[in-house]
Amino acid sequence: MKGGNHNMQEQQELIIRPYEETDFPAIHQLNEQEGWGNLVAKHQQTKAAWQGSNLAVVAEQDGQLVGCLRALTDGAVTLYVCELIIEKSRRGTGIGGKLIKHVHDLHPGTRMELLASSTSRTYYETKKFRAFYGFRKTYEE
């Protein structure tokens, strides 16, 4: 029986690893499920963003991609989280927090910054992020 439990634990283990190009279809699917229409519509630009980011990781559990975090960092002062998404059925299990800790542990001297939607604001507040004022402008604006 112990062997069976051991295998079950192995299947449940969360693995955080660097993003690979073969992960993009699963990330695209997470974006669709979340309703992030701009990222979905701009499929090729979104894929290029994942390829071009100097800090991009995924979380796997049970052989399935269950979360991802894409960030940019200078490694010294700033670590900017561009996207963090967890598969809806796995939310509340600590995956997001583990992804955040993982990337910040890689660059502990940086300050972590991000933009949050009104629906994700409370999540980041529980992780001890503090609000600050920012601006955004696209090229076309």
C-alpha positions in Angstrom: 0.0 0.0 0.0 2.8 2.4 0.7 4.0 2.2 -2.8 0.6 3.2 -4.1 0.5 6.2 -1.8 4.0 7.2 -2.9 2.9 7.1 -6.5 -0.1 9.2 -5.7 2.0 11.8 -4.0 4.3 11.9 -6.9 1.4 12.6 -9.2 0.2 15.4 -6.9 3.6 17.1 -6.7 3.7 20.6 -8.1 6.7 21.2 -10.5 7.7 24.7 -11.4 10.0 24.9 -14.4 11.1 27.3 -17.1 8.6 28.0 -19.9 9.1 26.0 -23.2 7.6 26.8 -26.5 5.6 23.5 -26.4 3.8 25.0 -23.3 2.1 27.8 -25.3 -1.0 25.9 -26.4 -1.9 25.2 -22.8 -1.2 28.9 -21.9 -3.3 30.1 -24.8 -6.1 27.8 -23.5 -5.8 29.3 -19.9 -6.0 32.8 -21.5 -9.2 31.8 -23.3 -10.8 30.3 -20.1 -9.9 33.5 -18.2 -11.5 35.6 -20.9 -8.3 37.6 -21.7 -9.6 38.4 -25.2 -6.7 40.7 -26.2 -4.1 38.0 -25.5 -6.2 35.4 -27.3 -6.8 37.6 -30.3 -3.2 38.6 -30.5 -2.1 34.9 -30.5 1.2 35.4 -32.3 2.2 38.5 -30.3 1.3 36.7 -27.0 3.5 33.7 -28.1 6.3 36.1 -29.0 6.0 37.8 -25.6 6.4 34.4 -23.8 9.5 33.6 -26.0 11.0 37.1 -25.4 10.5 37.3 -21.6 13.6 36.8 -19.5 11.6 35.2 -16.7 8.8 32.8 -17.7 7.8 29.8 -15.7 5.0 27.2 -15.6 3.5 25.0 -12.9 2.7 21.4 -13.7 0.6 19.0 -11.6 -0.6 15.5 -12.6 1.3 16.0 -15.9 -0.9 19.0 -16.8 0.1 22.7 -17.0 -2.0 24.3 -14.2 -0.5 27.7 -14.0 2.1 30.1 -15.4 3.8 33.4 -14.7 5.5 35.6 -17.2 7.8 38.4 -16.0 10.6 40.8 -17.0 13.5 41.7 -14.7 16.7 43.6 -14.8 17.9 41.2 -12.0 18.9 44.1 -9.7 16.0 46.5 -9.0 12.8 45.5 -10.7 10.9 42.3 -11.3 7.7 43.1 -13.3 5.0 40.4 -13.4 3.2 40.6 -16.7 0.8 37.7 -16.3 0.0 35.2 -13.7 -2.8 32.7 -14.3 -3.9 29.6 -12.6 -6.3 27.0 -14.0 -9.7 27.8 -12.4 -10.3 24.4 -10.7 -6.8 24.7 -9.0 -7.2 28.2 -7.6 -7.0 28.5 -3.8 -4.4 25.6 -3.6 -1.3 27.8 -3.3 0.0 27.5 -6.9 -0.1 31.3 -7.5 1.8 32.0 -4.3 4.4 29.3 -5.1 5.0 30.8 -8.6 5.4 34.3 -7.2 7.8 33.1 -4.5 9.7 31.0 -7.0 10.4 34.0 -9.4 11.2 36.4 -6.5 13.6 33.8 -4.9 15.5 33.9 -8.2 16.0 37.7 -7.9 15.6 38.5 -4.2 17.2 42.0 -4.4 14.4 43.2 -6.7 11.0 44.8 -6.0 8.1 42.9 -7.5 5.6 45.0 -9.4 2.5 44.2 -11.4 -0.8 45.5 -12.6 -3.9 43.9 -11.1 -7.5 43.9 -12.3 -10.4 44.7 -9.9 -11.1 41.0 -9.6 -7.5 40.0 -8.7 -6.7 43.0 -6.5 -7.8 41.3 -3.3 -5.6 38.2 -4.1 -2.4 40.4 -4.3 -3.4 42.3 -1.1 -3.4 39.0 0.7 0.1 38.4 -0.6 1.2 41.7 1.0 1.5 43.7 -2.2 0.6 47.4 -1.8 -1.2 49.5 -4.3 0.6 52.3 -6.2 -0.5 54.6 -8.9 0.5 53.9 -12.5 -0.2 54.7 -16.1 -0.6 52.7 -19.3 -0.6 53.8 -23.0 -0.5 51.7 -26.1 1.3 52.8 -29.3 -2.0 53.5 -31.1 -3.3 55.8 -28.3 
